[in-house]
Amino acid sequence: MKFRNRFGVETTVISQPIPERWETSGSTTYLGYGGDESKPMAIHKIEETSTGGTREMAWGLWADRDTLEYQSVNSNFITEE
């Protein structure tokens, strides 16, 4: 049996990470993928519009989620850690 990720690439991992925290304010939802809020983590920002929505990601502290610089989830990002 072969497993493929959401992009169709073969992988040995059959699960996807589940966000450990989230917050919704108006039409924006933030998803945090990290256990310790005092350390940088992957944060996804989902914005809903009347015609659909967008999903972007950033690397940083959960407390800074409103001011981080987000980019497309379909791109790679470089971290200092």
C-alpha positions as CSV (number, residue, x, y, z in Angstrom):
1,M,0.0,0.0,0.0
2,K,1.3,3.5,-0.8
3,F,0.4,6.6,1.1
4,R,0.3,10.0,-0.5
5,N,0.1,13.4,1.2
6,R,-2.3,16.1,0.2
7,F,-0.1,17.1,-2.8
8,G,-0.1,13.5,-4.1
9,V,3.6,12.9,-3.1
10,E,4.4,9.4,-1.8
11,T,5.1,9.5,1.9
12,T,5.6,7.1,4.8
13,V,3.6,9.3,7.2
14,I,-0.1,8.7,7.2
15,S,-1.3,11.4,9.5
16,Q,-1.3,15.2,9.4
17,P,-0.5,17.4,12.4
18,I,-3.5,18.7,14.3
19,P,-3.5,22.3,15.5
20,E,-3.0,22.5,19.3
21,R,-4.7,25.9,19.6
22,W,-6.9,28.1,17.6
23,E,-8.7,31.4,17.8
24,T,-11.4,33.0,15.7
25,S,-12.0,36.7,15.5
26,G,-14.6,37.9,13.0
27,S,-13.8,36.3,9.7
28,T,-10.2,35.3,10.6
29,T,-9.1,32.1,12.3
30,Y,-5.6,31.3,13.5
31,L,-4.3,27.8,13.9
32,G,-1.2,27.1,16.1
33,Y,0.9,24.0,15.5
34,G,3.1,23.9,18.6
35,G,2.8,22.9,22.2
36,D,4.7,25.6,24.0
37,E,3.4,29.2,23.5
38,S,6.7,30.6,24.6
39,K,8.5,29.1,21.5
40,P,8.0,29.9,17.8
41,M,5.6,27.6,15.9
42,A,3.9,27.3,12.6
43,I,0.8,29.4,12.6
44,H,-1.9,29.3,9.8
45,K,-4.2,32.2,9.2
46,I,-7.5,31.5,7.5
47,E,-9.6,34.5,6.2
48,E,-13.1,33.9,5.0
49,T,-14.7,36.1,2.4
50,S,-18.0,36.2,0.7
51,T,-16.5,34.3,-2.3
52,G,-14.3,31.7,-0.4
53,G,-11.2,32.4,1.5
54,T,-7.4,32.3,1.9
55,R,-5.0,30.2,4.0
56,E,-1.5,31.5,4.7
57,M,1.2,30.5,7.1
58,A,3.9,32.1,9.2
59,W,6.6,31.1,11.8
60,G,6.6,33.0,15.1
61,L,5.2,33.3,18.6
62,W,1.5,32.6,19.2
63,A,1.2,36.0,21.0
64,D,2.4,37.8,17.9
65,R,0.0,36.0,15.5
66,D,-1.8,39.3,14.5
67,T,1.4,41.0,13.4
68,L,3.4,38.2,11.7
69,E,4.3,38.3,8.0
70,Y,2.2,35.5,6.4
71,Q,2.8,33.8,3.1
72,S,1.1,31.2,0.9
73,V,0.8,27.7,2.4
74,N,1.9,26.4,-0.9
75,S,5.4,27.9,-0.5
76,N,8.3,26.9,1.8
77,F,9.5,29.1,4.5
78,I,12.9,29.4,6.2
79,T,13.2,29.6,10.0
80,E,16.2,30.6,12.1
81,E,15.8,27.5,14.3
